[in-house]
Amino acid sequence: MVLNRGDVGGEDFLVVTSRLLALPLTNYVTSAAGAKPVRPYARPETAATSIHDAVELTVPGSTVILDAGTHKIDSAISLSKNITIQGAGREATVLRGHAGSDNNYRLFTLDSPEATVRDMTLSGGYMYESGSCVYVNAKGGRLVNCAIVGNTLQTSTRYGGALCMNSLDALADRCVIACNTNSATGYDWGYTRGVVLIQAGTLRNSIVRKNVIKQHSQCNNSNSGGIVYLNGKDALVENCTIVENVDNGGSGCAVWLHGAHQDTPHLYNTILTGNKTPNVTIPESSPLPNLR
């Protein structure tokens, strides 16, 4: 029995409850066929078969562990509390959405500074909104040792085809971001801003490879914003490799740093090589940029 004493309208009162729910700090999810889940999914032998079910029973500070295999979801997972969802490694655990025009959802929305997704591959997100795979909201969140592969943004004008970060507490570290597509058309004076969009946050120790922006080169405004689009002084990329990407926009590039003077984003110790912009012609007489 739990007794709570409070004061409402000058009157003392007691709230009495005889139910106390104890939840484990580790919940398990399995992709095995024929599994028999038992709440609260506290052991691998009683693991949930739905990530949503396991997340529902988590408390701040807890971990949801996914076993090796392919875990399929049919709606986005929202993390608004400090929990960790952990796979068995990005080569072993795959979290897959049902990509396609009839299945419009991203895989994760993170909105808590220590909400963490780690050690897995994230694939099959398909969205008409920014961030087809992962969207990190204002309160932050972390991606650690993940592969973001084969996700698609499909609409007229949206930003961040695979990953969109909007918080100083947003971090993607030791990730591979590959083979994602931003298919926003850019018509009606729209913009197609990158496969990765960072309004605020950090992309660190990561590889961005073989992503494509498919924007039509003849649209009204061809500002495609590059493969990685950094917007403002709170956006940072460091110790990364950005290689073999293709931007079909009329003003494309591998990285676009958007911001003037004190609002300039930061790009440190990063390799840019083998990126293509087929619809951009640079005159031979054009000077090289002043790199510091």
C-alpha positions in Angstrom: 0.0 0.0 0.0 1.3 3.5 -0.9 0.1 6.6 0.9 0.6 10.0 -0.6 -0.3 13.2 1.3 -1.1 16.4 -0.6 -2.9 19.6 -0.3 -5.7 20.7 -2.7 -7.8 23.8 -2.0 -6.6 24.0 1.5 -7.8 20.5 2.3 -5.5 17.6 3.3 -6.2 14.3 1.6 -4.8 10.8 1.3 -4.6 8.8 -1.9 -4.5 5.1 -1.2 -3.6 2.6 -3.9 -3.0 -1.1 -3.5 -1.4 -1.7 -6.9 2.3 -1.2 -7.5 3.7 -2.2 -10.9 7.3 -3.3 -11.0 9.0 -3.0 -14.4 12.3 -4.5 -15.4 15.2 -2.3 -16.5 15.8 -4.6 -19.5 13.1 -5.7 -21.9 13.8 -8.1 -24.7 12.4 -8.4 -28.2 12.8 -11.3 -30.5 12.4 -11.8 -34.2 12.2 -15.6 -33.9 9.2 -17.4 -35.4 6.9 -19.1 -32.9 8.0 -17.0 -29.9 5.6 -16.8 -27.0 5.9 -13.4 -25.4 5.2 -12.9 -21.7 4.9 -9.5 -20.1 6.9 -7.7 -19.0 9.4 -9.3 -21.4 12.2 -9.4 -18.8 14.0 -12.5 -20.2 15.1 -13.6 -23.7 12.9 -16.6 -23.2 9.8 -14.4 -22.7 10.7 -11.7 -25.2 8.2 -9.5 -26.9 7.6 -9.9 -30.6 6.7 -6.2 -31.0 9.1 -3.4 -30.3 6.1 -1.2 -29.6 5.0 -3.5 -26.8 8.4 -3.6 -25.2 8.8 0.2 -25.4 5.4 0.7 -23.8 6.6 -1.0 -20.6 9.9 0.8 -20.3 10.8 3.4 -17.6 13.5 6.1 -18.0 17.0 4.6 -17.8 15.9 1.2 -19.1 17.1 -0.7 -22.2 15.2 -2.6 -24.9 17.4 -5.3 -26.5 16.6 -6.7 -30.0 18.1 -10.0 -30.9 19.9 -10.8 -34.2 17.5 -11.0 -37.1 15.1 -8.8 -39.0 12.5 -7.0 -36.9 9.6 -5.5 -39.0 7.5 -2.6 -37.9 4.4 -1.0 -39.4 4.4 2.3 -37.7 6.9 4.8 -36.3 8.5 4.3 -32.9 8.5 7.5 -30.8 11.0 7.8 -27.9 10.2 10.7 -25.6 12.0 9.4 -22.6 15.6 8.4 -21.9 15.7 4.8 -22.9 18.0 2.8 -25.2 17.0 0.5 -28.0 20.0 -1.8 -28.7 20.6 -4.3 -31.4 23.2 -7.1 -31.7 25.3 -5.1 -34.2 24.4 -3.3 -37.4 25.4 -6.5 -39.4 23.2 -8.7 -37.2 20.0 -6.7 -36.3 17.9 -5.1 -38.9 14.8 -2.9 -38.2 12.8 -2.7 -41.3 9.7 -0.7 -42.3 7.3 -1.6 -45.0 8.4 1.0 -47.6 6.0 2.2 -50.2 3.5 4.9 -51.0 0.8 3.1 -48.9 3.1 2.9 -45.9 4.1 6.5 -45.1 6.1 6.5 -41.8 9.6 7.0 -40.6 11.2 4.4 -38.3 12.1 6.6 -35.3 11.2 10.0 -33.8 13.6 10.8 -30.9 12.7 13.6 -28.5 14.7 13.1 -25.3 18.4 13.9 -24.7 19.4 10.4 -23.9 17.0 8.5 -26.0 19.3 6.2 -27.9 19.1 3.8 -30.8 22.3 1.8 -31.3 23.9 -1.2 -33.0 21.5 -2.0 -35.8 20.6 -1.3 -39.4 17.6 0.9 -40.1 15.9 0.4 -43.4 12.7 0.8 -45.3 11.5 4.2 -44.0 9.2 6.0 -46.5 7.9 9.5 -45.7 6.3 12.6 -47.2 7.8 14.6 -44.3 11.4 15.4 -43.4 13.6 12.5 -42.1 12.3 9.4 -43.8 14.2 7.1 -41.4 15.0 9.1 -38.2 13.8 12.5 -37.0 15.5 14.0 -33.9 13.2 16.6 -32.4 14.0 19.6 -30.2 14.8 17.7 -27.0 17.4 15.5 -28.8 18.4 11.9 -29.1 21.3 9.7 -30.2 22.1 7.3 -33.0 25.2 5.2 -32.2 26.8 2.6 -34.5 23.8 2.3 -36.8 23.5 1.8 -40.5 20.8 4.0 -42.1 20.2 2.2 -45.5 17.6 2.2 -48.2 15.1 4.9 -46.9 13.2 7.2 -49.2 11.7 10.7 -48.9 9.0 11.3 -51.5 7.2 14.6 -51.8 7.3 18.0 -53.5 9.5 19.8 -51.0 11.1 18.4 -47.9 14.4 18.3 -46.1 16.6 15.5 -44.8 15.8 12.5 -47.0 17.0 9.9 -44.4 18.1 11.8 -41.2 16.9 15.1 -39.8 18.4 16.6 -36.6 17.0 19.6 -34.8 18.7 19.8 -31.3 22.0 20.6 -29.7 21.5 17.3 -28.0 21.2 15.4 -31.3 24.1 13.1 -32.1 24.8 10.5 -34.8 28.1 8.8 -34.0 29.9 5.9 -35.9 27.0 5.5 -38.3 26.9 4.5 -42.0 24.3 6.5 -44.0 24.1 4.8 -47.4 21.9 4.2 -50.4 19.1 6.5 -49.3 17.1 8.7 -51.7 15.5 12.1 -51.5 13.0 12.1 -54.3 11.4 15.5 -53.5 10.7 17.2 -56.8 11.3 20.8 -55.8 8.5 22.0 -58.0 6.5 25.2 -57.1 9.5 27.0 -55.8 10.3 24.2 -53.4 13.6 23.0 -52.1 15.2 19.6 -51.7 17.6 19.9 -48.9 19.9 16.9 -48.5 19.7 13.3 -47.5 21.0 14.4 -44.1 19.7 17.7 -42.7 21.3 19.2 -39.5 19.6 22.2 -38.1 21.3 21.6 -34.8 23.3 18.6 -33.6 26.4 16.6 -34.6 27.3 14.0 -37.2 30.6 12.4 -36.0 32.9 9.6 -37.1 30.5 8.5 -39.8 30.3 7.5 -43.5 27.8 9.1 -45.9 28.0 7.0 -49.1 26.1 6.3 -52.3 23.0 8.5 -51.5 21.0 10.1 -54.2 19.0 13.3 -54.6 16.7 12.8 -57.5 15.4 16.4 -57.8 14.4 17.3 -61.4 17.0 19.7 -62.8 14.4 21.8 -64.6 12.2 22.6 -61.6 11.4 26.2 -60.7 14.0 26.4 -58.0 16.8 24.0 -58.2 18.4 24.6 -54.8 19.0 21.1 -53.8 21.2 21.8 -50.9 23.6 19.0 -51.3 23.8 15.5 -49.8 24.5 16.9 -46.3 22.8 20.2 -45.6 24.0 22.1 -42.5 21.8 25.1 -41.5 23.2 27.5 -38.9 25.9 27.7 -36.3 24.6 24.8 -34.2 25.2 22.3 -37.0 28.4 20.3 -36.9 30.1 17.5 -39.0 33.4 16.2 -37.8 35.7 13.2 -38.6 33.4 12.0 -41.4 33.8 10.6 -45.0 31.3 11.8 -47.6 31.9 9.8 -50.7 30.3 8.6 -54.0 27.0 10.5 -53.6 25.0 11.9 -56.4 23.0 15.2 -56.3 20.9 15.7 -59.4 19.7 19.2 -58.4 20.6 22.2 -60.4 22.8 23.6 -57.6 23.9 20.5 -55.9 27.1 19.6 -54.0 28.3 17.1 -51.4 27.9 19.5 -48.4 26.0 22.8 -48.2 27.0 25.1 -45.4 24.1 27.5 -45.0 24.6 30.5 -42.7 26.3 33.9 -42.9 29.1 35.2 -40.6 28.5 34.1 -37.0 25.8 31.7 -38.1 28.1 29.5 -40.3 27.9 25.8 -39.6 31.0 23.8 -38.8 32.7 21.1 -40.9 35.9 19.7 -39.5 38.4 16.9 -40.5 36.1 15.5 -43.1 36.9 13.8 -46.4 34.8 14.7 -49.5 35.5 12.6 -52.6 33.9 11.1 -55.6 30.6 13.0 -55.2 28.8 13.9 -58.4 26.6 16.8 -59.4 25.6 16.0 -63.1 23.5 19.2 -63.6 26.1 21.6 -62.3 28.8 23.0 -64.6 31.7 24.7 -63.0 33.8 26.9 -65.4 37.4 25.9 -65.7 38.4 29.5 -64.7 36.5 29.3 -61.4 38.9 29.6 -58.4 39.1 27.0 -55.8 37.3 27.8 -52.5 39.4 29.2 -49.7 39.7 26.2 -47.3 41.1 26.7 -43.8 
